[in-house]
């Protein structure tokens, strides 16, 4: 919320009958307040000698409208928000005190918005011709809740997909000694999880924790640079190799960092199955690139 609006709100709340400090504040930032309050610059300058108490009575409603639009503008739209709600929030951001465009927008899209806002379409159509600030005040709470619900539902879906990816990933590794080889494309499925770290472990030799950023880096290298990238884990960490082993990098285990990251979603466990092994006697990088499924 703009600091000047907060300052004006505080000043109106402490208005004194004989003081003229609010008029001075308005005059100092006349252009800003004219735009925010839907008045002309001349109107704002005209308050310079008006007692604070009178200004508070005249501007209280306009200020509350301006504060509402400021809150809408500062709202960070969550990921997964439906397109119709995103469009509504965009229109609400551009609402004007005294304007009537938002109501027209809502009425035309009543059928699409109604189930998301949990309101009847006929009620939304009634906003035709209503002032923007009235529509914003009426629909802003519902639009915000709809965006939050979408974020929560997307998180739940991602968690289910991530769990399925974990099970598939664990069964898809190929072993050679103490090395577990992965197909790089499978990394993207693990990144559906919001977890900051992924724990790769088996029942014998590997128990490492790799950061989400490292996994994203591996996937980016595979997609943009080296399609022959070979990826494997061992007791030391996660390793990527390309050009038959001439290039690569290593991501060391981050167990201490993961321990410091608190929260139920900070660590995604992936159990590596021992159901598949590489044949001996071949160059392992080419074999991995050809055979890891």
GIDAGI-V95517 format. One record per residue. RES is the residue in three letters. PHI is phi as a letter, one per 30 degrees, with the letter a starting at -180 (NA if undefined). OMEGA is omega in whole degrees, -180 to 180 (NA if undefined). D_CENTER is the distance of its C-alpha to the mean C-alpha in whole Angstrom. Layout:
# GIDAGI-V95517
res: [RES | RES]
phi: [PHI | PHI]
omega: [OMEGA | OMEGA]
d_center: [D_CENTER | D_CENTER]
This chain:
# GIDAGI-V95517
res: [UNK | UNK | UNK | UNK | UNK | UNK | UNK | UNK | UNK | UNK | UNK | UNK | UNK | UNK | UNK | UNK | UNK | UNK | UNK | UNK | UNK | UNK | UNK | UNK | UNK | UNK | UNK | UNK | UNK | UNK | UNK | UNK | UNK | UNK | UNK | UNK | UNK | UNK | UNK | UNK | UNK | UNK | UNK | UNK | UNK | UNK | UNK | UNK | UNK | UNK | UNK | UNK | UNK | UNK | UNK | UNK | UNK | UNK | UNK | UNK | UNK | UNK | UNK | UNK | UNK | UNK | UNK | UNK | UNK | UNK | UNK | UNK | UNK | UNK | UNK | UNK | UNK | UNK | UNK | UNK | UNK | UNK | UNK | UNK | UNK | UNK | UNK | UNK | UNK | UNK | UNK | UNK | UNK | UNK | UNK | UNK | UNK | UNK | UNK | UNK | UNK | UNK | UNK | UNK | UNK | UNK | UNK | UNK | UNK | UNK | UNK | UNK | UNK | UNK | UNK | UNK | UNK | UNK | UNK | UNK | UNK | UNK | UNK | UNK | UNK | UNK | UNK | UNK | UNK | UNK | UNK | UNK | UNK | UNK | UNK | UNK | UNK | UNK | UNK | UNK | UNK | UNK | UNK | UNK | UNK | UNK | UNK | UNK | UNK | UNK | UNK | UNK | UNK | UNK | UNK | UNK | UNK | UNK | UNK | UNK | UNK | UNK | UNK | UNK | UNK | UNK | UNK | UNK | UNK | UNK | UNK | UNK | UNK | UNK | UNK | UNK | UNK | UNK | UNK | UNK | UNK | UNK | UNK | UNK | UNK | UNK | UNK | UNK | UNK | UNK | UNK | UNK | UNK | UNK | UNK | UNK | UNK | UNK | UNK | UNK | UNK | UNK | UNK | UNK | UNK | UNK | UNK | UNK | UNK | UNK | UNK | UNK | UNK | UNK | UNK | UNK | UNK | UNK | UNK | UNK | UNK | UNK | UNK | UNK | UNK | UNK | UNK | UNK | UNK | UNK | UNK | UNK | UNK | UNK | UNK | UNK | UNK | UNK | UNK | UNK | UNK | UNK | UNK | UNK | UNK | UNK | UNK | UNK | UNK | UNK | UNK | UNK | UNK | UNK | UNK | UNK | UNK | UNK | UNK | UNK | UNK | UNK | UNK | UNK | UNK | UNK | UNK | UNK | UNK | UNK | UNK | UNK | UNK | UNK | UNK | UNK | UNK | UNK | UNK | UNK | UNK | UNK | UNK | UNK | UNK | UNK | UNK | UNK | UNK | UNK | UNK | UNK | UNK]
phi: [NA | e | d | d | d | d | d | d | d | d | d | d | d | c | d | c | e | c | d | b | d | d | d | d | d | d | d | d | b | e | d | d | d | d | d | d | c | i | b | d | d | d | d | d | d | d | d | d | c | d | e | e | d | d | d | e | d | d | c | e | d | d | d | d | d | d | d | d | d | d | d | d | d | d | d | d | d | d | d | i | d | e | e | d | d | e | d | d | d | d | d | d | d | c | d | b | d | j | d | b | d | d | d | d | d | d | d | d | c | e | d | d | d | e | d | d | d | h | b | d | e | d | d | d | d | d | d | e | i | d | d | e | d | d | d | d | d | d | c | e | d | d | d | d | d | d | d | d | d | d | d | d | d | d | d | d | d | d | d | d | d | d | d | d | d | e | d | d | d | d | d | c | d | b | c | b | i | c | c | c | c | c | d | e | d | d | d | d | d | d | d | d | d | d | e | d | b | b | c | c | a | b | c | b | b | c | a | b | b | c | d | e | d | d | d | d | d | e | d | d | d | d | d | c | b | b | d | c | e | c | b | a | c | b | e | d | l | c | b | c | b | b | h | h | j | d | b | l | a | b | c | d | d | c | d | d | d | d | d | d | d | d | k | d | c | d | b | c | d | b | d | c | d | c | d | b | b | d | d | d | j | c | d | d | d | d | d | d | e | d | c | d | c]
omega: [-179 | -177 | -179 | 177 | 176 | 180 | 179 | 179 | 178 | -180 | 179 | 179 | -179 | -176 | 179 | -174 | -173 | -176 | 178 | -178 | -178 | 177 | 178 | 179 | 179 | -178 | -178 | -178 | -172 | -177 | -180 | -176 | 177 | 180 | -176 | -175 | 179 | 179 | 175 | 177 | 179 | 178 | -180 | -180 | -180 | -180 | -172 | -178 | 180 | 179 | -177 | -176 | 178 | 178 | 180 | 179 | -176 | -171 | -175 | -178 | 179 | -180 | 179 | 176 | 180 | 178 | 178 | 180 | 177 | 178 | 178 | -179 | -178 | -177 | 177 | -177 | -177 | 175 | 179 | 179 | -180 | -178 | -179 | 179 | 176 | 180 | 179 | 179 | 178 | 180 | 178 | 179 | -176 | 176 | -179 | 175 | -177 | 178 | -180 | -177 | -176 | 180 | 178 | 179 | -178 | -178 | -179 | -177 | -175 | -177 | 180 | -176 | -172 | -179 | -179 | 180 | -177 | 178 | 178 | 179 | -179 | 178 | 180 | 180 | -180 | -180 | 177 | 178 | 179 | 179 | -179 | -176 | 177 | 179 | 179 | 180 | -178 | -171 | -177 | 179 | -180 | 179 | 179 | 179 | 179 | 178 | 180 | 178 | -180 | 178 | 179 | -179 | 178 | 177 | 179 | 178 | 180 | 179 | 178 | 179 | 180 | 179 | 176 | 179 | 179 | -178 | 179 | -180 | -177 | -180 | -174 | -179 | 174 | -174 | 169 | -174 | 179 | 179 | 176 | -177 | -179 | 168 | -176 | -178 | -178 | -179 | -177 | 179 | 179 | -178 | 172 | 179 | 177 | -176 | 180 | -179 | 176 | 178 | 173 | -179 | 172 | -178 | -173 | -168 | -174 | 171 | -174 | 178 | -176 | -178 | 177 | -180 | 179 | 179 | 177 | 178 | 178 | -178 | 180 | 178 | -179 | -176 | -169 | -172 | -169 | 180 | 177 | -178 | 176 | -174 | 178 | 176 | 173 | -177 | -178 | -177 | -180 | -173 | 176 | 179 | 176 | -176 | 178 | 174 | -178 | 177 | 178 | 174 | -177 | 175 | -178 | 180 | -177 | -175 | -179 | -180 | 179 | 180 | 180 | 179 | -176 | 179 | -176 | -177 | -175 | -174 | 178 | -179 | 178 | 179 | -178 | -179 | 177 | -175 | -174 | -177 | 176 | 172 | 179 | 171 | 178 | 175 | -165 | -179 | 180 | 179 | -180 | -178 | -177 | -167 | -179 | -176 | NA]
d_center: [19 | 22 | 25 | 28 | 27 | 26 | 30 | 31 | 30 | 32 | 35 | 35 | 35 | 38 | 40 | 44 | 46 | 48 | 45 | 44 | 41 | 39 | 40 | 40 | 37 | 36 | 39 | 37 | 34 | 35 | 33 | 30 | 31 | 33 | 30 | 28 | 30 | 32 | 35 | 37 | 38 | 41 | 40 | 38 | 41 | 44 | 42 | 44 | 47 | 45 | 45 | 42 | 43 | 43 | 40 | 38 | 40 | 39 | 35 | 34 | 33 | 31 | 30 | 28 | 27 | 25 | 24 | 22 | 21 | 20 | 17 | 16 | 15 | 14 | 11 | 7 | 7 | 4 | 4 | 8 | 9 | 13 | 15 | 17 | 15 | 13 | 16 | 17 | 15 | 16 | 20 | 19 | 18 | 21 | 24 | 27 | 29 | 32 | 30 | 30 | 28 | 25 | 28 | 29 | 25 | 25 | 28 | 28 | 25 | 26 | 26 | 23 | 21 | 24 | 23 | 19 | 20 | 23 | 25 | 29 | 29 | 32 | 30 | 28 | 31 | 32 | 30 | 32 | 33 | 32 | 31 | 27 | 27 | 28 | 26 | 23 | 24 | 25 | 22 | 19 | 19 | 19 | 16 | 14 | 15 | 14 | 11 | 10 | 13 | 11 | 8 | 11 | 13 | 11 | 11 | 15 | 15 | 14 | 16 | 19 | 19 | 18 | 21 | 23 | 22 | 23 | 27 | 27 | 26 | 29 | 32 | 31 | 32 | 36 | 38 | 40 | 42 | 39 | 36 | 34 | 33 | 29 | 29 | 26 | 24 | 24 | 21 | 18 | 19 | 18 | 15 | 14 | 14 | 11 | 14 | 15 | 19 | 21 | 24 | 27 | 30 | 33 | 37 | 39 | 37 | 34 | 31 | 29 | 25 | 23 | 20 | 17 | 17 | 21 | 20 | 18 | 20 | 23 | 21 | 21 | 25 | 26 | 24 | 25 | 28 | 30 | 30 | 33 | 31 | 32 | 30 | 31 | 31 | 34 | 35 | 33 | 30 | 28 | 30 | 30 | 33 | 34 | 37 | 39 | 38 | 39 | 35 | 32 | 30 | 30 | 27 | 29 | 28 | 25 | 27 | 27 | 23 | 22 | 24 | 23 | 20 | 20 | 18 | 19 | 16 | 17 | 20 | 20 | 24 | 25 | 29 | 31 | 34 | 37 | 38 | 39 | 41 | 41 | 45 | 47 | 49 | 46 | 44 | 41 | 38 | 40 | 40 | 36 | 35 | 37 | 37 | 34 | 33]
